[in-house]
Amino acid sequence: MTAMKDAAAALSHWFDTQQRTLPWRHERTPYRVWVSEIILQQTQVVTAAPYFERFIERFPTVGSLAQADLDDVLSAWQGLGYYRRARLLHQAAQQVMTHHDGRLPKTVPELQQLPGIGAYTARAIAAFAYGQRTVAVDGNVRRVGARLLAEPNPRDTDLQDHLDDLLPKHRPERGTEALIELGATVCTVKEPHCHRCPLRHVCRGQDAWWAYPAARKRTPPTSVHHYAQIWLDGDRVWLERRPDDMPLGGQWGPPQSDQPTHGRTVTTVRHAFTHRKLTVDVAIMPDHPPRGREGRFVNAHEATQLALSSLDRKILAALHDHGLLPWEV
Ligand code: SF4
């Protein structure tokens, strides 16, 4: 136990002296913590920092985010990808205004009720926004914990119990964050720096760190074929907003279906998502876009204002390359 106490003190000292300067680490309001955690779910810290600052500047409060038009939110999210996060963040902001008096709830179960907030994010928010004592297990913390315990497949609850001993009594959230930071900067996937790790005296797995945690089996991506329908009108192209429940929902792009179209195929675009490999035949349609769909003809300037996925940008670039559209975004 004394060894763990010493390790906890060493971890706190290490964090106080070695932590990176990151924009969400100052002015820690619950809203800023929340937005940063949602961005960090699928974006690297270095990429996230400027986007975080821009997003907060555009939507400085939970109220301003709740009231904003979804298109504006998605457009502010451009470049971060995985737009589902932005849609859920927007929905959650509206719920916070309606059901929680504009204040982000404090407990982990209540936080988990909000769209887009899972177990890790709820714990991270509870710790960083409200100073609660909790270990938030993300990939980094899982790796640190698995190596400390020399356990290839640790359960989150076991990690939480064990790592809780490393949190200081005063301001325990510093320990929560120190563990995440340690995994990101010292106990890294391919090259842990054990000689400068504050936990090296209590780490059982350091001599065989590569075995912990065991690699998860990845399922190979499935191949999917789609057909994009292109309607052109001078220098404008028809774009639609996809329904929220579709892949790339909420974003704009040329209509797509999994059924062949009666148009003239002019090119094929390939795009890889995490779990899917998509091949899209791009066809020029001879008729007019169907009525009653949420879409319109847009020019180059209008297209820059819309949230377009990287796949849709590729399709527009392919049309440009084939001389069918005078611009790309
Ligand atoms: S001693 Fe090495 S393997 Fe163990 S936690 Fe520290 S960096 Fe990771």
Residues whose N, C-alpha, C, O or C-beta is under 5 A from the ligand:
A	BS01	SF4	V144 R147 V186 C187 P192 H193 C194 C197 L199 R200 C203 Q206 W209
